[in-house]
Amino acid sequence: MKKVAFYTLGCKLNFSETSTIARQFEQKGYIKADFTDTPDIFIINTCSVTENADKKCSKVVREARKISPGAYVAIIGCYAQLKPKEISGIPGVDAVLGAAEKFRLVELLDGFVRPKEPMVLASEIKEATAFNNAYSLNDRTRTFLKVQDGCDYSCTFCTIPLARGKSRSDTIPNIVKAAHDIATSGVKEIVLTGVNTGDFGIRNGKREDRFIDLLEVLDEEIPVERFRISSIEPNLLSDDIISFVAKSKKFVPHFHIPLQAGSNKTLKRMRRRYLRELYEERVATIKEYMPNCCIGVDVIVGFPGETQEDFMESYQFLVELDVSYLHVFTYSERANTPAAAMEDAVPMKTRGERSKMLRSLSEKKRRKFYTEHLGTPATVLWENDIDGQRMHGFTENYIRVTAQYDPLKINDTQCVTLIGITTDGHVEVVEQDEVLTH
């Protein structure tokens, strides 16, 4: 039987979709293999958000060709939808599939015989209207469960609506079934993910459910220890969601909330659907309900027209905001976006300097958050070993912890006390009780 290997660039949503497509191959009798195990087929799932998407895709293709020169190489994902012809020109690529075609990959490329010329199977994005259920399994201790896809927002810097189409969701019964399947496999934590997760509930262009409806059903019906919300827009993070998570025994105190800029002038140019005052109020409400909650922030630096004064306004806003860490993105121009045509581009050197400042601030924020929890009890889900001697995991509120490796504890939760921060930024622990689950 033919061996197939997968490589995923980008977000948690991509990982969930890659895992689902891998299971489709296995159901057809293909053997899933490691990237370096001379596969007969390579499937590369690409991203359009990360910088230098084209260079990363080309590099992975080159590596695939070195490992297995005669293998079939197919490219899927956001970058494949945005620039299919460009990707088909990368030496070594055999097929490019768009958003409407990627879940039919096994069917469309059945046999995987290398063509004389690369095949491009990418419809216009308006054809991507179906919701394809996806979740990761057997890849990590945590499972990413896709509940929503696409986006109806029109942020000036973003290509996601062009790459994934309009907002659409699965039904609650379908998600409950998938979550039950995940739970019975022994997974301890399910992460709900999507392009715009909080916009869950739209089907055929109409809103039929609310995100809070889904959360309540999952909390009540699924026998899993933890649920985590991957990311949610501040304007969609309502009081009822915050209060629900605070009371829930399964949904953990951790929110990742995109900000993108702490300057209202920049937020307006980005066409974000909120101002910084709303973001500040959301953080305050979370901390009122859950003082120990971890809050992560997405920030873009170097957006066109961002002056030094604008950046410092954002920087100071983040300094004073009670958040736990930052994901810093250096702005890069994306074709077919309004921002790419804006005047007053920020020099690349300046973008780099500002990114460095915010990454330094993020480390300070993270260390402060970790320090505040030293001496306190927590429950950690052990994920894997780091180097054969140490293992790592995450507490409910997303503190990354480490301890001496014990294979019996992997994928188990354990009560611990946080005692100190290591040089590489982990938190060391001491055991409180025996492993809680087996």
C-alpha positions as MATLAB code, in Angstrom:
seq = 'MKKVAFYTLGCKLNFSETSTIARQFEQKGYIKADFTDTPDIFIINTCSVTENADKKCSKVVREARKISPGAYVAIIGCYAQLKPKEISGIPGVDAVLGAAEKFRLVELLDGFVRPKEPMVLASEIKEATAFNNAYSLNDRTRTFLKVQDGCDYSCTFCTIPLARGKSRSDTIPNIVKAAHDIATSGVKEIVLTGVNTGDFGIRNGKREDRFIDLLEVLDEEIPVERFRISSIEPNLLSDDIISFVAKSKKFVPHFHIPLQAGSNKTLKRMRRRYLRELYEERVATIKEYMPNCCIGVDVIVGFPGETQEDFMESYQFLVELDVSYLHVFTYSERANTPAAAMEDAVPMKTRGERSKMLRSLSEKKRRKFYTEHLGTPATVLWENDIDGQRMHGFTENYIRVTAQYDPLKINDTQCVTLIGITTDGHVEVVEQDEVLTH';
ca = [
       0.000    0.000    0.000;
       1.112    3.560   -0.656;
       2.489    5.616    2.208;
       1.305    9.209    2.695;
       2.924   11.929    4.814;
       1.505   15.278    5.908;
       3.047   18.642    6.721;
       0.987   21.456    8.222;
       1.813   25.154    8.238;
      -0.223   27.639   10.250;
      -3.042   27.504   12.729;
      -4.854   24.978   14.909;
      -7.657   24.887   12.364;
      -5.196   23.657    9.744;
      -3.998   20.932   12.116;
      -7.571   19.739   12.682;
      -8.196   19.596    8.932;
      -4.916   17.824    8.160;
      -5.729   15.171   10.753;
      -9.185   14.614    9.274;
      -7.826   14.318    5.723;
      -5.216   11.842    7.021;
      -8.015    9.658    8.392;
      -9.703    9.758    4.978;
      -6.521    8.308    3.474;
      -6.306    5.612    6.136;
      -9.933    4.628    5.536;
      -9.015    4.074    1.877;
      -6.155    1.794    2.834;
      -3.232    4.206    2.619;
      -0.553    4.038    5.315;
       0.178    7.235    7.221;
       3.956    7.772    7.428;
       6.408   10.262    8.862;
       7.642   12.980    6.521;
      11.122   11.443    6.427;
       9.932    7.848    5.901;
      10.223    7.920    2.062;
       6.462    8.387    1.461;
       4.789    7.812   -1.887;
       2.577   10.881   -1.366;
       3.142   14.206    0.388;
       0.208   16.442    1.385;
       1.298   19.957    2.390;
      -1.331   22.113    4.123;
      -0.408   25.788    3.746;
      -1.179   29.047    5.519;
      -1.571   32.602    4.238;
      -1.252   34.379    7.586;
       2.333   33.503    8.442;
       5.079   35.558    6.827;
       6.781   34.288    3.671;
       4.124   31.651    2.958;
       5.523   31.147   -0.528;
       9.075   30.554    0.688;
       7.940   28.131    3.395;
       5.846   26.154    0.930;
       8.715   25.985   -1.562;
      11.129   24.832    1.115;
       8.851   22.008    2.278;
       8.394   20.880   -1.338;
      12.175   20.834   -1.865;
      12.671   18.767    1.272;
       9.956   16.343    0.169;
      11.670   15.868   -3.193;
      15.015   15.178   -1.482;
      13.448   12.548    0.759;
      11.370   10.824   -1.906;
      12.157   12.068   -5.457;
       9.385   10.111   -7.161;
       6.609   10.918   -4.709;
       3.352   12.718   -5.520;
       3.223   16.216   -3.964;
      -0.138   17.923   -3.425;
      -0.642   21.384   -1.904;
      -3.817   22.408   -0.041;
      -4.788   25.153    2.409;
      -5.245   28.910    2.411;
      -2.204   29.746    0.304;
      -3.309   27.140   -2.239;
      -6.691   28.858   -2.577;
      -5.198   32.344   -2.873;
      -2.420   31.602   -5.372;
      -2.984   28.211   -7.036;
      -1.258   29.071  -10.332;
       1.764   30.459   -8.527;
       2.082   27.327   -6.405;
       1.711   25.062   -9.431;
       4.856   26.725  -10.763;
       6.954   25.569   -7.805;
       9.258   22.812   -9.090;
       8.120   19.446   -7.800;
       4.430   20.256   -7.217;
       1.990   17.797   -8.829;
      -1.390   19.179   -7.725;
      -2.922   22.216   -6.047;
      -6.381   21.996   -4.467;
      -8.512   24.901   -3.283;
     -10.833   25.335   -0.315;
     -13.810   23.665   -2.017;
     -11.727   20.699   -3.179;
      -9.314   19.793   -0.348;
     -11.705   17.468    1.508;
     -12.270   15.547   -1.752;
      -8.552   15.107   -2.265;
      -8.510   11.302   -2.118;
     -11.384   11.132   -4.593;
     -10.075   13.781   -7.011;
      -6.507   12.475   -7.122;
      -7.323    8.781   -6.808;
      -4.304    6.657   -7.680;
      -1.847    9.531   -7.261;
      -0.042    9.016  -10.534;
       2.249   11.967  -11.193;
       0.957   14.063  -14.140;
       3.119   15.525  -16.896;
       1.948   19.004  -15.879;
       0.780   20.139  -12.420;
      -2.979   19.894  -11.865;
      -4.816   22.956  -10.497;
      -8.169   22.119   -8.902;
      -9.216   25.368   -7.243;
     -12.701   26.830   -7.661;
     -13.548   30.446   -6.877;
     -13.956   30.986   -3.159;
     -17.702   31.552   -3.509;
     -17.940   27.810   -4.219;
     -16.641   27.004   -0.710;
     -20.018   26.942    1.012;
     -20.083   23.521    2.691;
     -18.929   23.009    6.264;
     -16.511   20.102    6.523;
     -16.260   18.601    9.988;
     -12.684   18.233   11.196;
     -10.752   17.378   14.325;
      -7.232   16.304   15.164;
      -6.675   12.898   16.713;
      -3.617   10.931   17.810;
      -1.394   13.888   16.907;
      -1.275   15.589   20.298;
      -2.657   15.145   23.800;
      -5.086   17.985   23.160;
      -7.526   17.702   20.259;
      -8.538   20.645   18.075;
     -12.223   20.421   17.134;
     -13.358   22.646   14.276;
     -16.771   24.207   14.967;
     -16.759   27.143   12.519;
     -15.118   28.121    9.226;
     -14.827   31.235    7.061;
     -15.320   34.878    8.032;
     -17.747   37.668    7.145;
     -15.527   40.408    8.554;
     -13.642   42.748    6.246;
     -10.453   43.639    8.117;
      -8.215   45.546    5.706;
      -5.109   43.417    6.358;
      -6.651   39.939    6.144;
      -6.937   37.397    3.315;
      -8.845   34.758    5.272;
     -12.274   35.584    3.731;
     -10.621   35.202    0.307;
      -9.005   31.910    1.342;
     -11.842   30.279    3.300;
     -15.050   31.986    2.236;
     -18.051   33.156    4.224;
     -18.763   32.290    7.835;
     -20.452   28.924    8.311;
     -20.773   26.367   11.088;
     -21.534   22.775   11.866;
     -24.742   21.846   13.690;
     -24.666   21.353   17.450;
     -25.690   17.648   17.147;
     -22.832   17.000   14.702;
     -20.316   18.681   16.997;
     -21.627   16.766   20.003;
     -21.196   13.498   18.091;
     -17.623   14.412   17.113;
     -16.835   15.443   20.699;
     -18.203   12.104   21.976;
     -15.977   10.240   19.501;
     -12.982   12.260   20.687;
     -13.770   11.665   24.361;
     -14.078    7.902   23.891;
     -10.603    7.844   22.310;
      -9.096    8.859   25.658;
      -8.415   12.534   24.925;
      -8.528   14.699   28.052;
      -8.771   18.188   26.490;
     -10.744   19.469   23.486;
      -9.896   22.866   22.016;
     -12.755   24.493   20.082;
     -11.391   26.190   17.004;
     -12.474   28.091   13.909;
     -11.607   31.107   11.785;
     -13.982   33.261   13.830;
     -15.007   30.856   16.568;
     -17.346   33.231   18.389;
     -19.361   33.648   15.176;
     -20.525   30.046   15.496;
     -24.133   29.371   14.498;
     -24.419   30.552   10.876;
     -25.660   28.023    8.333;
     -26.727   28.877    4.785;
     -26.180   32.545    5.534;
     -28.565   32.611    8.511;
     -27.815   32.537   12.234;
     -29.420   29.458   13.746;
     -27.467   29.027   17.007;
     -25.355   31.006   19.445;
     -21.863   30.099   20.601;
     -23.047   29.993   24.209;
     -25.664   27.375   23.196;
     -22.871   25.105   21.963;
     -20.765   25.641   25.078;
     -23.620   24.731   27.404;
     -24.432   21.491   25.560;
     -20.798   20.380   25.415;
     -20.299   21.164   29.100;
     -23.297   19.056   30.061;
     -23.025   16.100   27.674;
     -19.372   15.347   26.866;
     -17.358   13.173   29.290;
     -14.055   14.989   28.819;
     -12.065   16.729   31.533;
     -11.293   19.996   29.769;
     -12.607   22.273   27.066;
     -10.604   25.277   25.882;
     -11.702   28.070   23.515;
      -8.889   28.680   21.041;
      -9.564   32.315   20.082;
     -12.536   34.653   20.203;
     -13.072   38.207   18.953;
     -13.579   40.775   21.765;
     -16.890   41.989   20.295;
     -18.206   38.407   20.377;
     -16.947   37.596   23.889;
     -20.171   38.400   25.729;
     -20.824   38.588   29.455;
     -22.813   35.353   29.339;
     -19.839   33.480   27.843;
     -17.469   34.883   30.464;
     -19.793   34.082   33.374;
     -20.451   30.602   31.967;
     -16.741   29.760   31.725;
     -16.242   31.080   35.268;
     -18.869   28.632   36.600;
     -18.012   25.669   34.386;
     -16.030   22.734   35.742;
     -14.858   21.752   32.249;
     -14.210   25.002   30.374;
     -10.864   26.296   31.582;
     -10.023   29.902   32.581;
      -8.121   30.852   29.446;
      -9.105   33.242   26.657;
      -7.114   34.207   23.590;
      -8.542   37.507   22.342;
      -7.242   39.283   19.215;
      -6.547   42.969   19.797;
      -4.301   43.804   16.783;
      -3.701   47.407   17.925;
      -4.056   49.476   21.071;
      -4.600   52.658   19.079;
      -8.151   53.512   18.034;
      -6.828   55.292   14.963;
      -5.123   52.084   13.822;
      -8.106   49.900   14.746;
     -10.328   52.040   12.534;
      -7.888   51.781    9.624;
      -7.872   48.024   10.137;
     -11.709   48.004   10.097;
     -11.846   46.123   13.358;
     -15.310   45.916   14.933;
     -14.422   47.438   18.293;
     -12.300   50.134   19.906;
      -9.730   49.689   22.634;
     -12.218   50.736   25.317;
     -14.322   47.632   24.633;
     -11.236   45.424   24.761;
     -10.186   46.951   28.080;
     -13.690   46.384   29.463;
     -13.684   42.719   28.343;
     -10.376   42.091   30.120;
     -11.655   43.771   33.285;
     -14.829   41.653   33.243;
     -12.842   38.438   32.813;
     -10.562   39.297   35.717;
     -13.548   40.193   37.878;
     -15.065   36.747   37.326;
     -11.769   34.801   37.145;
      -8.752   36.551   38.731;
      -6.535   33.583   37.808;
      -7.591   33.566   34.132;
      -4.901   33.537   31.469;
      -5.497   36.067   28.684;
      -3.534   35.947   25.445;
      -3.460   38.792   22.922;
      -2.812   38.974   19.166;
      -1.053   42.188   18.096;
       0.019   43.437   14.663;
       2.880   45.930   14.487;
       3.916   48.117   11.587;
       0.470   48.499   10.008;
       0.464   51.156    7.246;
       0.258   54.633    8.705;
       1.279   53.515   12.212;
       3.389   56.390   13.517;
       5.768   56.141   16.430;
       3.122   57.881   18.539;
       0.497   55.324   17.474;
       2.817   52.452   18.323;
       3.716   53.868   21.733;
       0.020   54.357   22.440;
      -0.499   50.637   21.704;
       2.577   49.689   23.700;
       1.504   51.652   26.769;
      -2.021   50.273   26.495;
      -0.612   46.739   26.611;
       1.754   47.578   29.475;
      -1.203   48.602   31.616;
      -3.557   45.827   30.450;
      -3.878   42.836   32.802;
      -3.042   40.185   30.197;
      -0.710   37.182   30.316;
       1.143   36.978   26.986;
       1.206   38.408   23.456;
       1.307   36.817   20.015;
       3.142   39.434   17.984;
       2.741   39.583   14.198;
       4.903   41.843   12.076;
       2.645   43.337    9.409;
       3.357   42.111    5.898;
       1.529   43.154    2.748;
      -1.046   40.704    1.397;
      -2.171   40.878   -2.220;
      -5.789   41.913   -2.835;
      -6.220   43.505    0.584;
      -7.037   47.231    1.085;
      -4.118   47.642    3.483;
      -1.613   46.656    0.801;
      -2.619   49.761   -1.193;
      -2.475   52.156    1.769;
       0.098   54.928    1.855;
       2.718   55.555    4.551;
       4.125   52.036    4.716;
       6.238   51.501    7.827;
       9.897   50.673    7.004;
      10.783   47.014    7.560;
      13.535   47.928   10.020;
      11.032   49.877   12.109;
       8.548   46.993   11.998;
      11.257   44.678   13.296;
      12.233   47.023   16.126;
       8.614   47.392   17.251;
       8.063   43.634   17.097;
      11.124   43.109   19.268;
       9.795   45.548   21.864;
       6.440   43.785   22.050;
       7.982   40.323   22.227;
      10.098   41.522   25.135;
       6.968   42.881   26.798;
       5.245   39.541   26.237;
       8.014   37.703   28.094;
       7.678   40.132   30.998;
       3.909   39.671   31.054;
       4.206   35.886   30.957;
       6.827   35.789   33.707;
       4.726   38.101   35.897;
       1.656   35.884   35.380;
       3.656   32.751   36.211;
       5.240   34.379   39.285;
       1.835   35.388   40.644;
       0.850   31.717   40.712;
       3.940   30.303   42.436;
       3.037   28.487   45.628;
      -0.494   27.804   44.435;
      -2.111   24.458   43.563;
      -2.991   23.622   39.965;
      -4.010   20.701   37.785;
      -1.676   19.899   34.916;
      -2.330   17.759   31.858;
       0.989   16.137   30.978;
       1.537   16.176   27.223;
       4.902   14.695   26.250;
       8.576   14.493   27.033;
      10.935   17.314   26.109;
      14.260   15.518   25.942;
      13.710   12.064   27.436;
      14.426   13.419   30.904;
      11.766   16.104   31.365;
       8.092   16.272   30.417;
       5.835   19.273   29.966;
       2.161   20.097   30.201;
      -0.271   22.931   30.812;
      -2.348   23.927   33.803;
      -6.005   24.878   33.404;
      -4.988   28.508   32.973;
      -2.283   27.733   30.423;
       0.851   27.890   32.555;
       3.461   25.681   30.915;
       4.956   23.380   33.545;
       7.749   20.828   33.617;
       8.731   17.857   35.776;
      10.883   14.758   35.620;
       9.696   12.508   32.776;
       7.359    9.711   33.760;
       5.783    7.835   30.820;
       2.890    6.687   33.011;
       1.741   10.274   33.480;
       1.553   11.299   29.811;
      -2.062   12.218   28.900;
      -3.019   12.220   32.576;
      -4.013   15.084   34.850;
      -2.313   15.583   38.177;
      -2.614   17.960   41.112;
       0.619   19.899   41.612;
       1.997   22.963   43.340;
       3.871   25.521   41.253;
       7.255   26.172   42.869;
       9.644   27.998   40.527;
      10.431   29.228   37.031;
      13.156   27.523   35.003;
      15.678   29.313   32.805;
      13.733   28.315   29.682;
      10.502   29.798   31.014;
       8.704   26.671   32.246;
       7.303   26.397   35.782;
       8.603   23.597   37.962;
       6.143   21.684   40.110;
       5.928   19.347   43.054;
       3.305   16.611   43.227;
       0.298   16.964   45.499;
      -1.526   13.740   44.762;
      -1.258   10.660   42.634;
      -2.283   10.922   38.996;
      -6.002   11.748   38.881;
      -6.984    9.861   35.724;
      -5.832    6.682   34.053;
];
